[in-house]
């Protein structure tokens, strides 16, 4: 059962956090509108689409992105206020142990952790699909997206190479697909041009040559002008951005990891790291909350300013180290699981140090 002490701290925690994050989100949106206003006007984006399809779906991403930082600062700010008014001293003097004092903070951190995981795993991917569709229509310049020398394993034992692909007309040139079996090439397909047909969800190849190579060395060759064919690739696969990973829910992320590993692009480490990051985010919130309470629960001569300065240093150091190791995990220089969880393990002694100091 939650008691008055728990409800008092939880109310202060939630109120301060919601106000701080709400004001910051509003500032971010204002700056984003000023930056993209020219694109909205130039491409005549409807006001309804801007508000509902873009910014309503942009808010969950912003809230989740900055929530660890604001949870930490919120804890330090209002806990320092409690300490400054000697409220914490009064709680401890009335027989409340320090561990009991920590309980409402932990409960709120666990709640935030659950919300963060739901946002990362299911809510943001759904809203990001809508936001990306808006960006592709009114913000991103798709006409300038162009790729050269594309090589992919599109299925086990099937390798595709493409000389170039232009997103403006969804057309590519110099297509080559080779089928391998037991270490030897058994089929080859060449085409001068390949075009994506979005209505049919198929590729149309032009001026193609199809070779079949038998075990005895004999070959059969088929020529043709046009052919509709299913190739397990879509144009978006050529232009996947780093931010696009946010549009994958957990199930879609697992499927895409399997595809990238099969294709041999070397990018699977990035998506595996993202998967582990989503699982570790709730723990990061809990750890930052714990450190924040321990840092700010005692009255200091410098007041709130000292606690905020120490808190900012710790939070920036923590977030910097997380991004540092994630970059190693994303490139495969370090095992993704280790890259994601090592910063948390490194800061556990820091958390224990502040905890031990606070109890004194």
Order of alpha helices (4+ residues) and beta strands (2+ residues): alpha-alpha-alpha-alpha-alpha-beta-beta-beta-beta-beta-beta-alpha-alpha-alpha-alpha-alpha
